[in-house]
Amino acid sequence: MKLYCKVVAILLCLGTLLLLYLFVGNADEPPLKGAGDARWLPVSSGPGGRAHPLFAHFQPVRAAPEEAAVAAAAQISKREPRLGRNPGKRSPARGKFANVRPGEQKHLKELPSLQWMHLAVVACGNRLEETLIMLKSAVLFSYRKLKFHIFAEDSLKPEFEKKLREWPSSYTKKFDYNIYPIAFSVGNAQEWKKLFKPCAAQRLFLPVILKDVDSLLYVDTDVLFLRPIDDIWRFLKEFNSTQLAAMAPEHEIPKIGWYSRFARHPYYGTTGVNSGVMLMNLTRIRNTQFKNSMIPAGLMWEEMLYPLYQKYKNYITWGDQDLLNIIFYFNPECLYVFPCQWNYRPDHCMYGSNCKGAEEEGISVLHGNRGVYHDDKQPTFKALYEVIRDFPFEDNLFQSLYYPLQSKFLDTVHTLCGRIPQVFLKQIEKTMKKVYENRVIVHMGANYRY
């Protein structure tokens, strides 16, 4: 028994040292034997091996390939047989990790207490690729299973199905999806479809169409997740008894905000809100009577939409987003406002950095509006989009995503957004570290049984 306790204590110490070695390390250590191409970030080096000033604020990150971490974890699990048992005979599997094979993350799938996270997007015209890259970023980093609700023109449906089937099974098992036709339950469908951008008004009808969904995250096609959706999903628990939706401010500084300078209609707060990332409790939306400027009594969501549009259609510029601002102007108690790093747009850096939350924590959700992924006006945004687009699903995250991203950022320092790389890189670096740690723990849990 004493020998067994000593062995267990030694193994636990070795496991702790290995994790510290893989994820912290120091610049003077030699590469881990057998860990493949483990090295310090090359693009952060300047003349003489010193840290490049652009990345001086970053802690160095050891780039150990995923298979090396798995092999190291498996090596830790080798131990002497427990006293009183037959050598070579595995004890019966126990607990929720019983059927987990190396490389699988069934610990997330098999926990019955965890529910689906629902993600909705509307895609029309040439938005196929953008939408797929957004969904890819969601799957790459999230832990719980996702349910995608894709609203698309009929011509795009077979393309979505084809592309999603091509994703590797290690990722397709993490999500399910439904594809819906574009549909508007009240008013003139063609009028709704042409409001602002093609089909964007569809988001207004999600509470009506998705009657069996309790809560939902809606995002525009030009959004990228730089951390797990699980984290933004937690805001639902922060809603008070009257709040039923969450959005971020349209701007942080009223004197340069669009709504505070140009709006000809009511809007929420001092700067308005941006609807490109919108978290909703659909059940509450369906059951609430909303105050409005049309009649003294409250109106249900569906019956309010078309009369509201008819009243303000000659005064709105940003379509459905303006209508949402009008709704929450009259019902401010219904809205939860989350920080700017959860809907980070070019406006937050193109005139100088003005999102304090992103400066402190990094960007959580990137919103490349105004087509910045596809032109050269904001190369920092474009770099993130292209790196996630080109990342092969099962490659090493640091080597095939983080390194290329750092390299591309060196070419963007001539722009105001490019001068604050830590804002763009801080959160995604943390996210990738957690992915590695999680995989090491899974493999140790699968092999290290008494």
ZAVO-721667 format. One record per residue (C-alpha): residue number from 1; chain; x, y, z. Coordinates in Angstrom, 2 decimals. Layout:
{NUM; A; {X; Y; Z}}
...
//
This chain:
{1; A; {0.00; 0.00; 0.00}}
{2; A; {2.87; 2.37; 0.86}}
{3; A; {4.53; 1.61; -2.49}}
{4; A; {1.26; 2.32; -4.28}}
{5; A; {0.84; 5.68; -2.53}}
{6; A; {4.41; 6.67; -3.38}}
{7; A; {3.88; 5.77; -7.05}}
{8; A; {0.68; 7.80; -7.22}}
{9; A; {2.34; 10.81; -5.59}}
{10; A; {5.28; 10.65; -8.01}}
{11; A; {2.98; 10.41; -11.03}}
{12; A; {0.91; 13.38; -9.90}}
{13; A; {4.06; 15.46; -9.46}}
{14; A; {5.30; 14.44; -12.91}}
{15; A; {1.94; 15.34; -14.45}}
{16; A; {1.98; 18.79; -12.86}}
{17; A; {5.55; 19.41; -13.98}}
{18; A; {4.75; 18.31; -17.52}}
{19; A; {1.76; 20.66; -17.83}}
{20; A; {3.86; 23.54; -16.50}}
{21; A; {6.62; 22.60; -18.93}}
{22; A; {4.27; 22.46; -21.93}}
{23; A; {2.26; 25.60; -21.29}}
{24; A; {4.58; 27.91; -19.35}}
{25; A; {8.21; 26.91; -19.71}}
{26; A; {11.05; 29.41; -20.03}}
{27; A; {13.20; 30.62; -22.87}}
{28; A; {16.36; 28.88; -21.67}}
{29; A; {14.91; 25.35; -21.58}}
{30; A; {15.78; 22.91; -24.36}}
{31; A; {12.90; 21.50; -26.42}}
{32; A; {10.98; 18.64; -24.86}}
{33; A; {12.43; 15.37; -26.09}}
{34; A; {10.04; 13.69; -28.49}}
{35; A; {7.74; 16.71; -28.61}}
{36; A; {8.31; 17.41; -32.29}}
{37; A; {8.77; 21.00; -33.37}}
{38; A; {8.58; 22.56; -29.89}}
{39; A; {10.03; 26.05; -30.02}}
{40; A; {9.45; 29.66; -29.02}}
{41; A; {7.37; 31.91; -31.21}}
{42; A; {9.65; 32.81; -34.14}}
{43; A; {7.81; 35.88; -35.35}}
{44; A; {8.13; 37.59; -31.98}}
{45; A; {11.92; 37.59; -32.20}}
{46; A; {13.91; 40.64; -33.16}}
{47; A; {17.61; 41.17; -33.86}}
{48; A; {19.86; 39.16; -31.58}}
{49; A; {17.02; 36.88; -30.47}}
{50; A; {15.33; 39.62; -28.39}}
{51; A; {11.57; 39.94; -28.32}}
{52; A; {10.15; 41.98; -31.17}}
{53; A; {8.76; 45.22; -29.65}}
{54; A; {5.40; 44.63; -31.34}}
{55; A; {4.90; 41.48; -29.25}}
{56; A; {6.95; 42.42; -26.19}}
{57; A; {3.88; 42.33; -23.93}}
{58; A; {3.19; 38.66; -24.72}}
{59; A; {4.38; 35.81; -22.57}}
{60; A; {6.36; 33.38; -24.78}}
{61; A; {4.30; 30.33; -25.73}}
{62; A; {5.83; 26.92; -26.31}}
{63; A; {4.56; 25.41; -29.54}}
{64; A; {4.28; 21.69; -28.83}}
{65; A; {2.24; 19.84; -31.48}}
{66; A; {-0.98; 18.29; -30.29}}
{67; A; {0.25; 14.75; -30.85}}
{68; A; {3.25; 15.48; -28.63}}
{69; A; {1.01; 16.57; -25.78}}
{70; A; {-1.07; 13.42; -26.21}}
{71; A; {2.03; 11.22; -26.22}}
{72; A; {3.36; 12.94; -23.13}}
{73; A; {0.07; 12.46; -21.31}}
{74; A; {0.00; 8.79; -22.27}}
{75; A; {3.57; 8.42; -20.99}}
{76; A; {2.49; 9.79; -17.61}}
{77; A; {-0.27; 7.22; -17.37}}
{78; A; {2.20; 4.28; -17.43}}
{79; A; {2.52; 2.97; -13.89}}
{80; A; {3.18; -0.10; -11.85}}
{81; A; {0.17; -2.38; -11.29}}
{82; A; {-1.74; -1.80; -8.10}}
{83; A; {-0.94; -4.24; -5.32}}
{84; A; {-3.45; -7.05; -5.04}}
{85; A; {-4.42; -6.97; -8.75}}
{86; A; {-3.35; -9.09; -11.67}}
{87; A; {-0.75; -7.31; -13.83}}
{88; A; {-1.98; -6.40; -17.30}}
{89; A; {-5.64; -6.52; -16.32}}
{90; A; {-7.48; -3.22; -16.60}}
{91; A; {-9.90; -2.33; -13.86}}
{92; A; {-13.56; -1.83; -14.82}}
{93; A; {-14.24; 1.55; -16.37}}
{94; A; {-15.80; 4.04; -14.03}}
{95; A; {-17.70; 7.31; -14.31}}
{96; A; {-18.48; 9.49; -17.30}}
{97; A; {-15.08; 8.87; -18.99}}
{98; A; {-15.67; 5.09; -19.25}}
{99; A; {-16.04; 4.97; -23.05}}
{100; A; {-13.77; 7.85; -24.05}}
{101; A; {-11.20; 6.88; -26.65}}
{102; A; {-8.07; 8.96; -27.30}}
{103; A; {-8.88; 11.91; -29.55}}
{104; A; {-12.56; 12.07; -28.56}}
{105; A; {-14.19; 14.67; -26.33}}
{106; A; {-17.18; 12.65; -25.21}}
{107; A; {-16.96; 14.15; -21.74}}
{108; A; {-18.86; 17.11; -23.22}}
{109; A; {-21.36; 15.11; -25.19}}
{110; A; {-22.34; 12.66; -22.47}}
{111; A; {-23.08; 15.03; -19.60}}
{112; A; {-26.89; 15.02; -19.44}}
{113; A; {-27.11; 18.28; -17.50}}
{114; A; {-25.63; 20.30; -20.38}}
{115; A; {-28.11; 21.61; -22.95}}
{116; A; {-27.65; 22.62; -26.55}}
{117; A; {-26.40; 26.09; -27.37}}
{118; A; {-28.43; 27.52; -30.25}}
{119; A; {-26.76; 29.73; -32.87}}
{120; A; {-28.70; 31.45; -35.66}}
{121; A; {-27.48; 33.17; -38.82}}
{122; A; {-29.11; 34.53; -41.98}}
{123; A; {-27.29; 34.11; -45.30}}
{124; A; {-28.34; 35.51; -48.67}}
{125; A; {-26.52; 36.40; -51.87}}
{126; A; {-22.75; 35.90; -51.71}}
{127; A; {-22.56; 35.23; -47.95}}
{128; A; {-21.94; 31.47; -48.15}}
{129; A; {-18.19; 31.55; -47.41}}
{130; A; {-18.50; 34.16; -44.66}}
{131; A; {-21.17; 32.12; -42.94}}
{132; A; {-19.14; 28.91; -43.10}}
{133; A; {-16.05; 30.63; -41.64}}
{134; A; {-18.20; 32.02; -38.81}}
{135; A; {-19.57; 28.53; -38.07}}
{136; A; {-16.05; 27.12; -38.25}}
{137; A; {-14.82; 29.58; -35.62}}
{138; A; {-17.75; 28.57; -33.40}}
{139; A; {-16.98; 24.85; -33.65}}
{140; A; {-13.21; 25.22; -33.25}}
{141; A; {-13.32; 26.63; -29.73}}
{142; A; {-16.67; 25.75; -28.12}}
{143; A; {-17.09; 22.95; -25.59}}
{144; A; {-20.80; 22.19; -25.41}}
{145; A; {-22.73; 20.94; -28.41}}
{146; A; {-24.12; 23.49; -30.83}}
{147; A; {-27.33; 23.66; -32.79}}
{148; A; {-27.04; 25.80; -35.92}}
{149; A; {-30.19; 27.47; -37.30}}
{150; A; {-29.23; 28.61; -40.80}}
{151; A; {-31.73; 30.77; -42.69}}
{152; A; {-30.76; 30.87; -46.35}}
{153; A; {-32.05; 31.32; -49.86}}
{154; A; {-33.08; 28.07; -51.54}}
{155; A; {-30.09; 28.18; -53.91}}
{156; A; {-27.65; 28.15; -50.98}}
{157; A; {-29.12; 25.16; -49.13}}
{158; A; {-27.34; 22.39; -51.11}}
{159; A; {-24.06; 24.32; -50.87}}
{160; A; {-24.30; 24.54; -47.09}}
{161; A; {-25.11; 20.83; -46.84}}
{162; A; {-22.21; 19.87; -49.09}}
{163; A; {-19.64; 22.01; -47.27}}
{164; A; {-20.74; 20.97; -43.77}}
{165; A; {-20.54; 17.28; -44.75}}
{166; A; {-16.91; 17.80; -45.78}}
{167; A; {-15.86; 18.77; -42.26}}
{168; A; {-14.05; 16.00; -40.32}}
{169; A; {-16.13; 13.80; -38.02}}
{170; A; {-14.18; 14.96; -34.97}}
{171; A; {-15.92; 18.33; -35.48}}
{172; A; {-19.25; 17.38; -37.06}}
{173; A; {-20.11; 15.38; -33.94}}
{174; A; {-19.98; 18.65; -31.99}}
{175; A; {-22.96; 20.22; -33.76}}
{176; A; {-26.28; 19.65; -35.49}}
{177; A; {-27.97; 22.01; -37.92}}
{178; A; {-31.23; 22.92; -39.62}}
{179; A; {-31.56; 25.01; -42.78}}
{180; A; {-34.69; 27.12; -43.12}}
{181; A; {-36.12; 29.11; -46.05}}
{182; A; {-36.35; 32.88; -45.76}}
{183; A; {-39.83; 33.66; -44.43}}
{184; A; {-41.62; 36.68; -42.98}}
{185; A; {-44.84; 36.00; -41.08}}
{186; A; {-46.34; 39.51; -41.24}}
{187; A; {-46.34; 42.32; -43.77}}
{188; A; {-44.90; 42.40; -47.28}}
{189; A; {-42.19; 39.73; -47.66}}
{190; A; {-40.39; 41.52; -50.51}}
{191; A; {-40.36; 44.74; -48.53}}
{192; A; {-38.82; 42.97; -45.51}}
{193; A; {-36.29; 41.18; -47.69}}
{194; A; {-34.93; 44.43; -49.12}}
{195; A; {-34.71; 46.20; -45.78}}
{196; A; {-31.07; 47.35; -45.35}}
{197; A; {-29.19; 44.18; -46.46}}
{198; A; {-30.70; 41.16; -48.23}}
{199; A; {-32.70; 39.08; -45.74}}
{200; A; {-31.23; 40.80; -42.65}}
{201; A; {-34.73; 41.52; -41.32}}
{202; A; {-35.21; 37.76; -40.90}}
{203; A; {-33.68; 38.04; -37.39}}
{204; A; {-36.75; 39.98; -36.25}}
{205; A; {-38.88; 36.88; -36.87}}
{206; A; {-36.74; 34.31; -35.04}}
{207; A; {-38.96; 34.31; -31.91}}
{208; A; {-41.95; 33.54; -34.12}}
{209; A; {-40.35; 30.84; -36.28}}
{210; A; {-38.27; 28.98; -33.67}}
{211; A; {-41.14; 28.33; -31.28}}
{212; A; {-39.45; 25.32; -29.65}}
{213; A; {-36.20; 27.16; -28.89}}
{214; A; {-35.94; 28.81; -25.49}}
{215; A; {-32.73; 30.85; -25.94}}
{216; A; {-30.64; 31.75; -28.95}}
{217; A; {-27.52; 33.61; -30.05}}
{218; A; {-27.96; 35.44; -33.35}}
{219; A; {-24.90; 36.74; -35.23}}
{220; A; {-24.29; 38.36; -38.60}}
{221; A; {-22.36; 36.35; -41.19}}
{222; A; {-19.29; 38.59; -40.76}}
{223; A; {-18.71; 37.58; -37.13}}
{224; A; {-15.79; 35.46; -35.83}}
{225; A; {-15.63; 33.81; -32.41}}
{226; A; {-12.24; 34.12; -30.72}}
{227; A; {-13.33; 32.22; -27.60}}
{228; A; {-15.94; 29.54; -26.81}}
{229; A; {-19.60; 30.38; -27.38}}
{230; A; {-20.08; 28.86; -23.93}}
{231; A; {-18.74; 32.13; -22.48}}
{232; A; {-21.22; 34.48; -24.15}}
{233; A; {-24.00; 31.95; -23.45}}
{234; A; {-23.40; 32.51; -19.71}}
{235; A; {-24.75; 36.05; -20.02}}
{236; A; {-28.23; 34.49; -20.10}}
{237; A; {-27.82; 33.70; -16.40}}
{238; A; {-27.06; 37.35; -15.69}}
{239; A; {-30.41; 38.56; -17.07}}
{240; A; {-32.69; 40.00; -14.39}}
{241; A; {-36.42; 39.25; -14.35}}
{242; A; {-37.29; 41.78; -17.10}}
{243; A; {-34.34; 41.42; -19.48}}
{244; A; {-34.91; 39.30; -22.57}}
{245; A; {-32.12; 40.25; -24.99}}
{246; A; {-28.49; 41.39; -24.89}}
{247; A; {-26.53; 43.57; -27.32}}
{248; A; {-23.42; 45.73; -27.23}}
{249; A; {-23.38; 49.52; -27.69}}
{250; A; {-23.09; 50.84; -31.24}}
{251; A; {-20.25; 53.07; -30.07}}
{252; A; {-18.32; 53.84; -26.89}}
{253; A; {-18.00; 57.60; -27.42}}
{254; A; {-21.30; 59.49; -27.99}}
{255; A; {-19.77; 62.49; -29.76}}
{256; A; {-18.45; 60.30; -32.61}}
{257; A; {-21.26; 57.72; -32.60}}
{258; A; {-23.59; 57.43; -35.58}}
{259; A; {-26.91; 57.42; -33.71}}
{260; A; {-26.01; 60.35; -31.46}}
{261; A; {-25.11; 62.45; -34.52}}
{262; A; {-27.42; 61.40; -37.33}}
{263; A; {-30.41; 59.32; -36.14}}
{264; A; {-33.88; 60.68; -36.93}}
{265; A; {-35.70; 58.17; -34.76}}
{266; A; {-35.59; 57.05; -31.10}}
{267; A; {-32.68; 54.79; -30.12}}
{268; A; {-31.47; 53.01; -27.01}}
{269; A; {-29.26; 54.85; -24.50}}
{270; A; {-26.75; 57.47; -25.56}}
{271; A; {-25.16; 55.67; -28.54}}
{272; A; {-27.70; 53.06; -29.62}}
{273; A; {-26.97; 49.32; -29.81}}
{274; A; {-25.53; 47.12; -32.56}}
{275; A; {-27.57; 44.04; -33.47}}
{276; A; {-24.78; 42.06; -35.19}}
{277; A; {-24.39; 39.96; -32.03}}
{278; A; {-27.69; 39.47; -30.22}}
{279; A; {-28.36; 37.03; -27.37}}
{280; A; {-32.06; 36.34; -26.86}}
{281; A; {-34.39; 34.61; -24.45}}
{282; A; {-37.01; 33.77; -27.06}}
{283; A; {-39.51; 32.49; -24.50}}
{284; A; {-39.57; 35.85; -22.74}}
{285; A; {-39.81; 37.72; -26.04}}
{286; A; {-42.83; 35.65; -27.08}}
{287; A; {-44.58; 36.22; -23.73}}
{288; A; {-43.93; 39.97; -23.28}}
{289; A; {-46.15; 42.89; -24.17}}
{290; A; {-43.99; 45.75; -25.40}}
{291; A; {-44.60; 49.43; -24.81}}
{292; A; {-44.67; 51.40; -28.07}}
{293; A; {-45.44; 54.77; -29.64}}
{294; A; {-48.45; 53.57; -31.63}}
{295; A; {-51.10; 52.64; -29.07}}
{296; A; {-51.35; 53.09; -25.28}}
{297; A; {-51.56; 49.36; -24.65}}
{298; A; {-48.68; 46.93; -25.05}}
{299; A; {-48.22; 44.82; -28.16}}
{300; A; {-46.88; 41.30; -28.56}}
{301; A; {-43.65; 40.96; -30.55}}
{302; A; {-45.13; 39.67; -33.82}}
{303; A; {-48.06; 42.08; -33.93}}
{304; A; {-45.78; 45.05; -33.23}}
{305; A; {-43.19; 44.54; -36.03}}
{306; A; {-45.01; 45.63; -39.18}}
{307; A; {-46.87; 48.68; -37.72}}
{308; A; {-43.54; 49.82; -36.23}}
{309; A; {-41.84; 49.51; -39.60}}
{310; A; {-44.66; 51.37; -41.35}}
{311; A; {-44.39; 54.27; -38.90}}
{312; A; {-40.62; 54.70; -39.09}}
{313; A; {-39.64; 53.38; -42.53}}
{314; A; {-38.91; 56.85; -43.90}}
{315; A; {-36.60; 57.65; -40.97}}
{316; A; {-34.48; 54.54; -40.58}}
{317; A; {-31.09; 53.90; -42.22}}
{318; A; {-29.85; 50.60; -40.77}}
{319; A; {-33.07; 48.65; -41.26}}
{320; A; {-33.85; 46.03; -38.64}}
{321; A; {-31.15; 47.33; -36.27}}
{322; A; {-32.92; 50.69; -36.18}}
{323; A; {-36.22; 48.95; -35.42}}
{324; A; {-34.59; 47.10; -32.52}}
{325; A; {-33.21; 50.38; -31.20}}
{326; A; {-36.71; 51.89; -31.33}}
{327; A; {-38.19; 48.89; -29.50}}
{328; A; {-35.65; 49.05; -26.69}}
{329; A; {-35.88; 52.83; -26.45}}
{330; A; {-39.46; 52.32; -25.29}}
{331; A; {-38.55; 49.18; -23.29}}
{332; A; {-35.08; 49.81; -21.82}}
{333; A; {-35.73; 47.48; -18.88}}
{334; A; {-35.83; 44.57; -21.35}}
{335; A; {-32.24; 44.93; -22.58}}
{336; A; {-28.98; 43.68; -21.09}}
{337; A; {-25.96; 45.54; -22.47}}
{338; A; {-22.78; 43.51; -22.67}}
{339; A; {-19.27; 44.99; -23.08}}
{340; A; {-17.79; 46.08; -26.40}}
{341; A; {-15.29; 43.17; -26.63}}
{342; A; {-18.25; 40.89; -27.37}}
{343; A; {-19.02; 42.79; -30.59}}
{344; A; {-15.71; 44.37; -31.63}}
{345; A; {-15.88; 46.34; -34.89}}
{346; A; {-13.51; 48.57; -36.88}}
{347; A; {-15.04; 51.61; -35.15}}
{348; A; {-13.37; 50.45; -31.94}}
{349; A; {-9.87; 51.00; -33.31}}
{350; A; {-9.87; 52.82; -36.66}}
{351; A; {-10.07; 56.23; -34.93}}
{352; A; {-7.90; 55.10; -32.03}}
{353; A; {-8.56; 52.39; -29.46}}
{354; A; {-11.80; 53.09; -27.56}}
{355; A; {-12.92; 49.68; -26.25}}
{356; A; {-11.47; 49.41; -22.72}}
{357; A; {-12.80; 45.90; -22.23}}
{358; A; {-10.88; 44.64; -25.26}}
{359; A; {-7.71; 46.40; -24.10}}
{360; A; {-7.95; 44.58; -20.76}}
{361; A; {-9.24; 41.15; -21.80}}
{362; A; {-8.78; 40.96; -25.56}}
{363; A; {-11.47; 40.61; -28.24}}
{364; A; {-14.04; 37.88; -27.57}}
{365; A; {-16.20; 38.27; -30.70}}
{366; A; {-14.91; 40.02; -33.83}}
{367; A; {-17.43; 41.72; -36.11}}
{368; A; {-15.96; 42.63; -39.50}}
{369; A; {-18.76; 44.83; -40.77}}
{370; A; {-18.46; 47.13; -43.80}}
{371; A; {-16.89; 44.29; -45.80}}
{372; A; {-13.47; 44.65; -44.14}}
{373; A; {-12.69; 40.92; -44.59}}
{374; A; {-12.70; 41.43; -48.35}}
{375; A; {-10.83; 44.70; -48.92}}
{376; A; {-7.61; 46.27; -47.66}}
{377; A; {-9.08; 49.04; -45.52}}
{378; A; {-8.63; 47.13; -42.24}}
{379; A; {-5.93; 44.48; -42.82}}
{380; A; {-5.96; 43.37; -39.16}}
{381; A; {-9.56; 42.18; -39.48}}
{382; A; {-8.83; 40.63; -42.85}}
{383; A; {-5.82; 38.75; -41.43}}
{384; A; {-7.93; 37.07; -38.74}}
{385; A; {-10.59; 36.08; -41.26}}
{386; A; {-8.08; 34.59; -43.71}}
{387; A; {-6.15; 32.65; -41.07}}
{388; A; {-9.31; 30.99; -39.70}}
{389; A; {-10.53; 30.35; -43.26}}
{390; A; {-7.26; 28.65; -44.24}}
{391; A; {-6.77; 26.67; -41.03}}
{392; A; {-7.01; 22.88; -41.66}}
{393; A; {-9.41; 21.55; -39.02}}
{394; A; {-7.17; 18.91; -37.47}}
{395; A; {-3.85; 20.77; -37.62}}
{396; A; {-1.95; 22.15; -34.65}}
{397; A; {-3.67; 25.37; -33.55}}
{398; A; {-0.49; 27.21; -32.63}}
{399; A; {1.52; 26.22; -35.69}}
{400; A; {-1.24; 26.55; -38.31}}
{401; A; {-3.32; 29.36; -36.86}}
{402; A; {-1.53; 31.42; -34.21}}
{403; A; {1.90; 31.69; -35.90}}
{404; A; {0.46; 32.73; -39.31}}
{405; A; {-1.72; 35.26; -37.50}}
{406; A; {1.25; 36.84; -35.76}}
{407; A; {3.14; 36.94; -39.03}}
{408; A; {0.28; 38.66; -40.84}}
{409; A; {-0.09; 41.19; -38.04}}
{410; A; {3.48; 42.39; -38.60}}
{411; A; {2.27; 43.70; -41.96}}
{412; A; {-0.58; 45.75; -40.40}}
{413; A; {1.36; 48.05; -38.06}}
{414; A; {0.86; 50.99; -40.43}}
{415; A; {-2.84; 51.07; -39.42}}
{416; A; {-4.31; 52.22; -36.11}}
{417; A; {-5.93; 48.82; -35.54}}
{418; A; {-2.66; 47.07; -36.38}}
{419; A; {-0.81; 49.01; -33.68}}
{420; A; {-2.67; 47.18; -30.91}}
{421; A; {-2.04; 43.49; -31.73}}
{422; A; {-2.43; 42.49; -28.09}}
{423; A; {-6.12; 43.43; -28.31}}
{424; A; {-6.62; 41.00; -31.19}}
{425; A; {-4.34; 38.19; -29.95}}
{426; A; {-4.78; 38.10; -26.18}}
{427; A; {-8.09; 36.24; -26.00}}
{428; A; {-7.49; 33.81; -28.86}}
{429; A; {-4.14; 32.84; -27.30}}
{430; A; {-5.89; 32.08; -23.99}}
{431; A; {-8.54; 30.09; -25.84}}
{432; A; {-6.01; 27.90; -27.67}}
{433; A; {-4.11; 27.21; -24.45}}
{434; A; {-7.34; 26.01; -22.85}}
{435; A; {-8.03; 23.75; -25.83}}
{436; A; {-4.61; 22.11; -25.38}}
{437; A; {-5.00; 21.78; -21.63}}
{438; A; {-8.42; 20.24; -22.08}}
{439; A; {-7.14; 17.66; -24.55}}
{440; A; {-4.24; 16.66; -22.29}}
{441; A; {-6.60; 16.22; -19.35}}
{442; A; {-9.00; 14.15; -21.48}}
{443; A; {-6.24; 11.77; -22.53}}
{444; A; {-4.92; 11.47; -18.99}}
{445; A; {-8.44; 10.80; -17.76}}
{446; A; {-8.97; 8.13; -20.40}}
{447; A; {-5.79; 6.23; -19.57}}
{448; A; {-5.10; 6.98; -15.91}}
{449; A; {-7.44; 4.70; -13.99}}
{450; A; {-6.90; 2.79; -10.76}}
//
